Amino acid sequence: MAVTQQQLNDWQQKYPLLSDVMEFRPVLWLNPNEKKTSDLVQLAVTKEDMQGAEELWQRFAPFLAIAFPETAEAGGIIESPLKEISATKNILETTYNTKFPGRLFLKCDNELAVAGSIKARGGFYEVLHHAEQLALENGMISDGDDYSKFASKEFKDFFGQYSIGVGSTGNLGLSIGIISAELGFSVSVYMSADAKAWKKDLLRAKGAIVHEFEGDFGEAILEGRQQTKENPMAYFVDDENSKHLFLGYSTAAFRLKKQLDDLDLTIDAEHPLVVYLPCGVGGSPGGITFGLKQIYGDAVHCFFVEPTHSPSVLIGLMTGQKEKVCVQDFGIDNLTEGDGLAVGRPSSFASSISEKLISGIYTLEDDELYRLLAILADGDDIFVEPSAASSLLGPVKLSQDEYLSSRGVDPDKAVHIAWSTGGALVPEENMQAMYEKGKNLRE
């Protein structure tokens, strides 16, 4: 839709925070449309869908253990550790002169095997789901088969007839490229201008075809979708409208619950779980939020985080327009160093669900990404991408707003989880340069 000046004026009047957003000021927006779990009507996905997705992961575990030996010790299950980051918490409190009670953990998807980012969840899942469907339709497998056969030459030759395409700012492309090439698919990744050069180089080394565009994510995904659909043997992973990506991310909730249980951490109304999720198009944080809500209901509070220059989900949910508007409609350039977050228009599928589930969204400036990256490295010797570090500011923002206490919850009993979305595959020299930049900004 073409946004008129009158519409902009009306929205600014109706949503006063929008003026700050349009002037690139960091904000904390609390979602007025969040529903109690008991009040939720039927959503586009269910807990049964989540369970089905987890069962697919289990079926493919024998294949993953063979294809990616680094997963063999875990039986072919790709999962990340949950680490308490007390030293980082202390530095955050000192740096921002804000005490926040409760315990702070990092969900280390930056350490996810094979793809080194959260996109291993959704990206791998959708490609595996597609591969399973093709194999079933063509009589290559039947119920109860050992899926280690997907690693055979016969299966690679079979999948070699087919193509997969995806538009990406970086990490989703990496995950799709890696798993598709390993299965034998011909894979094309349509990369936006903000994607890092090393990600493009790594994709090519894995055997993917990389198409580069001068424009942003919106242009890359549009072109990728169009070119892929011209080929009847091709399948497009559509980050703007994918149920399968969403379900792949949602299964993280089952694994996180086990990790919290193993730590004897109680999550209930008196002991809330607060989760901070970096957000690009909205699929991965939306899927994880959905999954956590299925398990913990109103005891979990999920917040998305976006750069001040790419607040697409914030604008879409605040105005109620969701995917009908993009940040450029509001005079915002969509230029950010957080390449995984550089998205101008939100996912239509994820936004329709997230608008009912998330507690809010906060934004931050690019310099803050680097500062937080350095704080985490100095505090707990963990190195992540700038976009992944954005989640660390969440407890500070909520404490400054007195979010929990204003809702009658004792902040001392809260468990905070900052979700770290990527970083393991970043070349060492690139990571060092980003750390040095963050260290200088801290001084």
N, C-alpha and C positions, 0 to 999 in steps of 0.2 A: 504494500500500500504506500501511496505517496503521502507523507506527513505534511500538513499545511502549517503555516505560522499560527493560525488560529488554534489548531489542535495543540501545538506546543504551548501556547499561552494558557489554554484551558488546563492542560495537564500540570503545568507549573503552579497554577493557582490551586488545583485540587490536591497536588502532592508537593508541598513546599520543599521537601528534601531533594526533589528533582533538580532544582536550580543549583544546588551544591554539586550534584552529580555532573551536570552540564558544564560546570566550571572546574572540573577535575579535582574537587576537594574530597578527601577520604571521608566516608560516611559509615554509619551503622544503621541499617534498615531492619526493623522488626516486622515480620510478616503478619498483617492483619487478617489474612485468609487461612492461617494455619488451623487445621481441624483437630479436635480431640479424636483419638482413635475410634471411640465408640460412635462418633458422628460421621465417619467416613462412609461414603456410598461406594459402590463397586468401582474399582480402579481398572485400568487397562491391563494390569498384571495382578497375579495373586500369589499367596504364599506357596500354593501348590505348584505354580510355575517356577518359583524359586527352587523348590525341592527337585523338580524335574531337571533344572539346570545343574544342580549339584550332582545329580545322578549321572548326567552326561560327563561331567568332569571325572567321576569315578570310572566310567567305562573307558575313557581315553587315557587313564593313568598309565596302563601298560605301554601304550604307544609313546607317551611323553617321556617315560623313563628310558626308553631306547633312543628316541630321537634327540633327547637333550640329557646326556649323562649326569649333568649337574643336578637333575631332579631325582635321580635314581634312589638316593639315600632316603628321600621323603616319599618313595613309592610312586613317583610320577605326579605328585600333587604340588602345584605351584602356589606357595603361600609365603607371607612375609612375617617377620617377628614383630612383637609388640614390646617396646623398650621404655622403661621409665627414664625420663630425662630431667633429673633433679637439678643438675648443675646448670643446664640451659634455663630452667625455671628461675633459678636465682639470678642469672644474668638478665633475663627478661624483666624481672621485678626491679632490678637496679637501674637498668637502661631506661625504662619507661616510668620509673618512680611510681609503680603501681603494684601493690601486693595482691595476689589472687590466691585464696585458700584452695585446698584440694590437691590432688595429685595430677601430674602432667605426664602423659605418655606420648610416644611417637609410634604411629603405625607405619612401619618401614617398607612401604611399597617401592621405595627407591632401591630396595634389595631384592625385589621379586626376581626369581631365576629367569634366565633366558632373555627377557625383554627389558628388565631393569626399570619398569615403571608400572603404574596402575593399569595401563592399557593392556598388559598381559591378561588381565581379567576379562574385560569385555571383548577386546580384539581377538584373542585366542579363542574365546568361547564361540563367537559368531562364525569364525572360519571352521572350527571343529563341528559345529552344528550343521553347517552347509555341507561339509565333507561327508558327514554321517548320512544326510539325506540323499546325496548323490549315490553313495555306496548302497544304501537300502533300495533305492529306485532301480538300480542296475544289477541287483542280485549279487553284489560283491560281499555283502554280510547279511546275517540274519540275527534275530534276537538270541542273546546269550553267547555270541561269539567273543573270542579273545581279540581285543582291539590292537594287540601288538602287531597284527598283520598289516595295519596301516603304515608300518615302517618298511614294508617289503617293496621290492622293485616292481612287482605287479601293480601295486596300488599307486606308486609314484607314476608309472606309465599311464595308468588310467586317469589320474588327476591332471596329467600333462595335457589332456585334451581341452581342459577348462581354464578359464581366466578369472582373476579376482581384481577388482579395482577399489581404491579408497582415496578420499581427499583428506589431507591431514596437515596440521601445523608441525608435526614431528613425531611424537611418541606413539600415537595411534598407527601412523604409517609404519613405524618400526615394528610394532607388534604384528600387524597384518602381514607385512613383508616377510618377517622371520618365519611365522607359522605356515603361511601359504607356500613359501618356497620349500620348506622342509617336507610338506606333504606332496609336493610335485606340481602345484599349480603355477601357471604363469601369472605373475602379479605386477600390477602397475600402481604406483603411488603418486598421486597428484599433490604436490607440495606447494604451500603458500610461501610468499617471499620471506616471511619471518622465520621459517624453519632453519635451524642451524645447519651449517655446511657439513659438520661431522655426522649428523644424522643422515643426510643425503648420501654421504660417502659410505657409511656403514650399510645402508640399504642396498646400494649397488654391489657392495662386497658380498652380501647375502644372496644376490641373484635377482633382486627386484629391478624393475624398470622405473626410473624416477622421472617424472615430468614436472618441470619447474615453472612457476607463474610469478609474474611481477606483482599481482594483486594479493589480497588477503585470503583467509580461509574460505570465505563465501565464494570467491571466484574459483578456487581450486576444487571445491566440492561440486560446484555446478558443472565445471568442465569434465571432471572425473565421472560424474553420474551420466552425463550425456554420452561420452565416448564409450563407457562400459556397456551401456544399454544398447548400443549399436551392434554389439556382438552377442548373438543368441547363446553362445557357450560361456558367457561371462556373468559374473555376479558382483553387484556393487554393495559394499559395506557403507551404509548411509548414516553417518554420524548425526545427522540432523533429525533422523526419524527411524531409529532402530530399536525394536523390542528386544532383539537378541543381544545387542551390546548391553542394554540396560539390565537384562537378566544375568548376564555374565558378571557384571559388577555386583549385583545384589547378593550373590552367594558369599561375598566377603563377610557378610553379617554372621553366617553360621560359624565361620572359622574364628571370627573375633570373639563371639560368645564363648567358645571353648577356651580361648586364651584368657579371657577375663575370669572364667570359672576356675581355671588352673591357678590363677593368682588369688583365689578366694575373695574376689571383689563383688560385692553385692550391688546390683543395679535395680533400683526401684524408685518410687516417688520421693522417698527421703534421701536416696543416694543416687542422684541423677548422673547420667552419662551425657557429656557435652562434646560434640564432635565437630571439627573444623575441616572443611573440604575445599581445596582449590577447585575452581570452576572455570571451564572453557565453554563448550557448547551446552554442558549441563548433564550429559549422559552418565558419566562415572559418579559424580557426587549424588546425582538423582537416584541412581540404582542402589548405591550404598545406603542412602537415606531410607529408601523404600524398604530395603532388607532389614535395617536396624529397627525401623518402626514395626515391622511384622513380629520382631522378637521382643522388643522392649516397650513398645507402645508409647505412652506419654512420658515415660521415664527417660527417654532419649531426646536431646535437643540438638538438631543439626543446623550448622551455619555454613553457607557457601562463602568463598572469598574470591574477589575479582580485582584486577588492576583498575585504577581510576580511568585508564584510557581504553578499557575493554569491558565495561560493565553491562554486557548484553543481557544476561539473565536478570540482573537487578532491574534494568529498565523494562524488560518484558513483563516481569511479574508485578512491579510497582504500578505500571500503567494498565495492567490487565491485557495488554496487546500481545504478549508472548512473542511468537515467531513472526508476527505481522510487522514488527518494527525492528530496525537495526540501529546500532549506536551512531552510525553516520547520519541518520535522520535527526539526531539531536546535536549535531556539530561536534561529535567525538570521533577522534581519528583512528581508533583501534590499533595504535602503535604501542607495543610494550615489549620489554625484555623477557617477560614471562611467556615464552613462545607457545607453550601448551595452553595458555589462557587467552591468546590473541584471537578471539572470536567475536564477530560483530553481530551475529544473529543467533538466538538460542535454539536448542532442539525443540521441535514441536511436540514430539512424543514425551520427552522427559519433563518439559515445562508444565504440561497439563497435569502431571502427577505431583511434581515438586511444589507447585503452588499451594497444595493442600497440606504438605508435610513438613516443609522446612520452617525453622523458627526465625530465620533472618539471613541477611547477607551483609558483609562488610567489604569495603574497598580499601586499597592501599596503593601508595606510589611506588614506582619502580625502584627508587633508591632503598626503600624499605625492604624489598625482596633480597637485595644483596646484604644489607645490614643483618637481617634475620639469618641468612645463610651463614654468615661469619659467626654469629652468636651460637648457632647450633654446633658449628665446627669447634669453636673455642670451648664450649661448655661440655659437650659429650663426644667430641671427635667423630661426628657424623657429617658427611658431606653430601649435599643434595643440590638439585637444580634450583634456580631462583624461584620458579613457579611453585615448587614443592615447599619451599621455606615459608610461603605466604600464610600457611595454616598456623604458624607459631604465634602470630599476633592475636589470635582469637581470644584466649583467656584474658589478655590485657584489655581488649576492647570491651568484653562483657563485664569485667570487673569495674571498669571506669563507668559503665552504664548501670551498674548494680543490677544486672539482669536477673540473677538467681534470687537474690534477697528480695527483690521487688515482687517475686512470685511465691514468696513464702517458703523458699528452700534455703536450708543452711549451706552456704558456699563451702564450708569446711568438709562437707560430706560428698562433694562432687568429684567425679573422675573426668578429667579433660583428655581428649585424644586429638592431637594434631596429625592429620593424615599427610604423610610425605609421599608425593606422587611419582617422583622419578629422580634418577641421578646416577645409578650404577654404571651405565654405559658411557657417561661423559668422559672424554679423554682427559688424562691427568693434567695436561698443560692448560686445558680449558677450565677445569675445575679450580686449579690454582689461581688462574687469572681472576675468576669470579670471587674467590675467597679474598684475594688481595684487595679487590675493589670494595668488598663489604667491610673489610678490616679498616680501610682508609675512611670509609663513611662513619665508622664507629668512633673514630678518634676526633 
